[in-house]
């Protein structure tokens, strides 16, 4: 495995040293240039950097029975109102002719293009564009699933647009918001858990 690249900037407290800290997503070296206009407002992918938001903090989970006990979680440092952008989900933007890697807990699907879509530059093949925060990312990668922790998620992933006009994944609070000191929780989806029960983990 190649050595980890340097952090974009000093990471927030409790950041895992083995993961590169990003202030903006970057393209995989193998990302086709023909696909850049699908995720950017120009022919170049030049997202603006983002800073770690002051309303969330990374904490080590030490609660017995928590599915992520011994790992990290994302917690509200201050009350986060409903409908608030909590943090963008940063990572390595990649493209493939298959869906996002089901074995990678940090790989989210950003865009899927069918083989018949006129905007597809590769005729006859389906394209999946994802953002992978496994080895490089920001605090968005720390968010855990609500199952076994709360009764319902208080946040969700949404596809949004960054200040530079780039497509990106974002984490937003839901209708109840997130109370101060509470963990930010999403739903990974039943398919994710089914894969783990079948030996996917």
N, C-alpha and C positions, 0 to 999 in steps of 0.2 A: 504494500500500500504506500503511495507517495506521501511525503510529509505534509502535515496540515499547513495551509497557507496562513500568513499572518492575519490577525484581526484587522478589520477596517478601522477600528478605533477601540480604545480600552472598553471591554464589555462591562455590563452591569454586575453588581454583586451576585455571587452564587452561580456564575456562568461556568459550564463544564469546559475545562481547559482543552479537551480533545476535539472540540467543535469550533470551527472558525466563526467569529462573530461578524455579521454583516450589517451595514447601514443601508445597503441597497442590494436588490437581487442582481445576479449576474447570469449571463448566458453560458450554457455548457459549450465547451470548445467545438462540439459536434453539432451545435444547433444550426440548421440550414438558414442561410441569409434570406432565402425566399420567403421564410415564414415570419421574419421580423415585422413586416407591415401589419400582420394579423394581431400583434400584441403591442404595437407602438404607433404613435401618431406620425412617425416618419420612417425612413428606411434604416435608421440607426436606433439601437436600444440604449437610451441614455436616461435611466431613471434618476430622479433626485434623491439624495440621501435622506434618511429619516433618523431621528434621535429616539432613544428609549423614552417612552412616555412616563411622566411622573406619577400617573395614577395606578401603575402596576409594579409589582415587585416579584422577583423569583425567590421561592422558598423551598427548602428541603422538606418533604413530607415525612412525618414521623408518626402518623396516626395509624394504630393497628387496625387492620381490616380495610384500609384504603387500598384500592387496586394498584396504586402507584406508590405505596409505602416504600421509603428508601430512595425514591427518585424525586425529581423536581416538579413543581407546579407553579402556575401563574396566579397571583393573588392581588386583590384590589387594595391599594395603599390608601385610597380615598374612595368615597362612594362614586360609582360610575352610573350616570343616569341612563334611562332606557334610550335606545336608538343612538348610541355613541360609538364612534370608531375607537375601538380599544387599542389596536395595534395592527399594522400591516404584517402579513406573513411572508417573510423573506426567505430566499433560498436560491438554488441553482435552477434556472429555467431550462428545460430540456424538451426534446420532441422525439416521438417514436411512432411506430406504426402499430403499437399495442397500447392497452390502457395503462394507467399508472401502476407501478409495481405493488402488488397486493402484499408483499412481504415487507415493505418499507412503511413504517408507521408515520413517517414524516413527508411522504410524497403525496401531494394533493393535485387533483386534476384541475387545470386552469381553463382549458379550451379543447373541445373535440370538433374536428372537421370531417364530415362524411366525404366519401370518395366522389360523390356526385355534386358537391357544392361548387358553384362557379368560382368562388374565391380560393379554392384549393389549387395550389400551384403544382401539386403532384397528382396528375390524373390517374384515377382508378385505385387509389389507396386511401384508407382512413388514417387520419393523423390525430395523435393525442399530445397535447402540450401540457406539461405539469411543472410544478415547483417543488423541488426536493430540498428539505431542510435537515436531512440526516447528518451531513458532515459540515454544512455551512448554513447559518441562519441567524435569526434574532430571537427575542423572547417569545414570539408567537409560537414557536415550536414547543414551548413548555405547557401549553394548554392540554388538559386532560378531559376524558370523557366523564359525563355526569353519573353513569351507572355505578352503583356501589358507593356513591358519595352524596348525591342530592336526589331530589324527587324529579327534577327536570333540568334541562340545560338553561343557563342564564346568558349564553352567548352563542353565536353561530358564525360560520364562515360564509363570506359573500365575495363574489368577483367584483372588483372595483377598478377605479382609475387613479393612478398616482398623479402628483403635481406635474410630472414631466410628460403626462399623456400616455404613460405605459399601463397596460393591463396588469393587474396584480390581485392576489388573494388578500382578503382583509378579515379581521375578527371584529364583530359588532356585538354590542350588548342587546339583549332582548327586552321585552316589555316591562319586566320587573327591575331591570338594571342589575347591578352587582353591588351588594352591600360592602362597606368598608371591612376589610379583614377576611372577606369570603373568597373562596377559590373561583376563578373564572373557569366555567365548565361548558363544554359543547357536547353534541351527540356525534360520535364517530359513525353512527349508522349500524343497523342490525347486521349488514353484510360483513363489516369489520369484525364484529364479535363472533359471527358464525365461522369465519375463517380461522379465528384463534381456537375455537372449540374443536375444529376439525384438524388441528395440528399446525395451523399456519404460523404460530409463534414458536 
